[in-house]
């Protein structure tokens, strides 16, 4: 096993342990079937994608595990990622507190639909990773980067953000919370700010990106934005 693979597995284990602790401590119980199902879906999808990248695109795997506020080069992106990191924690805590105090009454089929959205979001991310090896976790332009126009990029300029929307909106539902959707709504302005700021960088530094913007109209949601 390579050093990169060990780093990736360690990062995955730590992520899932922290997620589990946040959810079950905030919920005050482990008798929380929605959390167990969600964590299983999240972990399973994460592992499958990580194994795929280990075998087929180690360079992208390295780009994906080097993320977070401190990894960003631009001040605006550092701020954006810092706030998004806090909101990501709240996206777990609010539904868990909701479960603890019974604020929402979410039907079983809605929770299952949330898990399906999470799975769909991860699958959409996999399609993006398979198509574009430059999908870094930070906003930057690699020296050998080129514009990708095939696969999901033929319809959306930012399919990775679109896939994130699927699993972010699915998370609170999967955890049995309607109140958690408020956290998702609070994340939207930050995600759009990050997307627009990234487009400025790509248009300025990536040859051919301005022409790509003219060919592919929609950034995030076909027919809307």
N, C-alpha and C positions, 0 to 999 in steps of 0.2 A: 504493500500500500504506500502510495506516495505521500509526501508531506502535505500537499494540497488536499488530498483525499482525507487525511486525518484532520486537517483544519475544518474541512467541510462537515465531517461527521460530528466533530466536537461542537461546532456552531449549531448544528441541527439539534443535538441532544440538549444543549443549554437552552436553546429557544423553546423547545417543547416542555422542558422542566419548569422554566420560568412561567410560561403560559399556564401550565397546569396549576402551579402554586397560586398565581394571581387569581385564577377563576375560582378554585375551590376554597381558598382562604376568604375571599370576598363573599362567596356564597354561604360560607359557614357550614358546609356539609359536602360530603362526597356523593350523597344521594341526589344526583343531578344528572339524569340520563342525557339531557340535551348537551351538556358539556362533554360527557364521555364520547358521544357520537361525533360531535363537532371536532374534538381533538383528534379522534381517530381518522376522520376524513382529512383534516389539515396535515397531520403527520404522514399519513399514507401518501398523499399527493406530493408533499415536500420530498419525501424519500425517493419516490419514483423519478421526479424531475432531477434530483441530485445525482442519482445513479446514472441517469441518461447523460447528464453533462460530464460526469466522470469518465464515461466510456467514449463519448463522441465529441465533446467540446470542452476540454479542460481550461482553455483560455477564457471562455465565457464563465465557467465556474469560478475562476479566480476573480473576474470582474464583479460577479454577483455577491461574493462573500466580503468584498471590500466596500462596504457602504456605511451609511449613517452620517450624522451631521459633521463629524470631524473629518470625514473623508472628502467632503465637498470642497471645491476650490473657491467658489464664488460666495461672498458674504450673504447674498440673498438666499442662496440654496442652503447654506448652513442654518439660517433662521427657519426656512421652510421645513427642513428635515428635523430640526429640533422640535418644532411645534407638532409636526406629524407624528414624531416618536411618542410624544406625550399623549396625543389623541389616540394612537394605536393601543396604548395601555388602557385608556378610558374605554375603548371599544370592547375590551374584555371585562373591565371592572363594572361598568354600568349594567350590562346584562346580568352579571353575577349578583350584584346588589339587588337588581330587579327580582331575580329568583329568590333571594333571601327574604325580601320584604313583600313579595307578591304584588308588585305594582302592575304587572301586565298579565293578561290571560290569553296566552298565545296557543292556538290549536296545534295539535300534533302535526297535522299536515303542513302547517306554515313552517314549523321547525324543520321538518324534512325538506321542504322546498328551499329553506335557507341552506341546508347542507348541500343540496343539489347545485345551488348558486355558487357556493364555495368550490365545489368540485369543477363546475363549468369554468370558473375564473382561473383555476389552476391549469385546466386543460388549454384554455385560450393562451395562457402564459407560455405553456409548453410549445404551442404552435409558433409563438413569437420567437422563442429561444431557438427553435429549430431553423427558423428562417433568417435570423439576424444574430450573428455571433458578437455584434458590438452592443448588445443590450446591457450596458453596464448599470450598476446600482447607483452610480454618480452621474451628474451631468457633465459630460466632457466629450471631446472629439479625439479619437485615437489617431495616431500618425498614418495608419494604413486604412482608415475607415472609408467606406463608400456608402452611397445612398442605396438602401434596399427598397425595391418597388414591387416585390412579388409577395405571394401569400397574403396574410392579413394586411400588409402594407399597401396592397393594391386598392383597398377600400378606406382605410383609416391611416392617418399620419402617425398616430400614437396608439397602436393596438395594445401595447403593454399597459398603458393607463386604463384603457377600456376594460381589459381583463381584471385589473385591480378593482375597478368599480363593482364587478360582479361578486368577487369574494368579500369585499368590504361591506356591501349592502347585505350579503348573505350571512355574515358573522353574527350580528345581533339577533337576526331571525332564528338562525340555527341554535343560538343559546337561549331561545325562548323569551325574547324581549322586544317590545315595540319602542320602549324608551331609548334603547341603544341606537335606534335609527337617528336620533338627534345628534349623536356623536358623528355618525356618518355624514350628516348634513354639514356639520361644522368642519369636516375634513375637505369638503368639496372645494371651497375657495382656495385652500392651500394647494390642492392637487392641480387646479387650473392655473394658479400662479406659477407653479413649478413647470407645468407644460408650456405655458406661453414664454417663460424665461428661457427654457431649453430650446424652443423654436428660434428665438433670437440668436442664440449661440450657433445652432446648426446652420441657419441662413447666412451667418457671418463667416463661419469657418469651414463648413463642409461643402466642397464643390458639388454642384448639381442639385443642392437642396432647394434653392429658390424655384427651379424649374419643376421639381417634384411637388412643391406646394401648389403650383398652378395646375398640375394634373390631378392631384388628389385633394378634393375640396374640404372634406370633413376631417377634423382633428380627432374627435373622441366618440361622438354618437352620430351615426349616419342620419342625415336629414335634419339634425338639430344643431350640432356644434362641431 
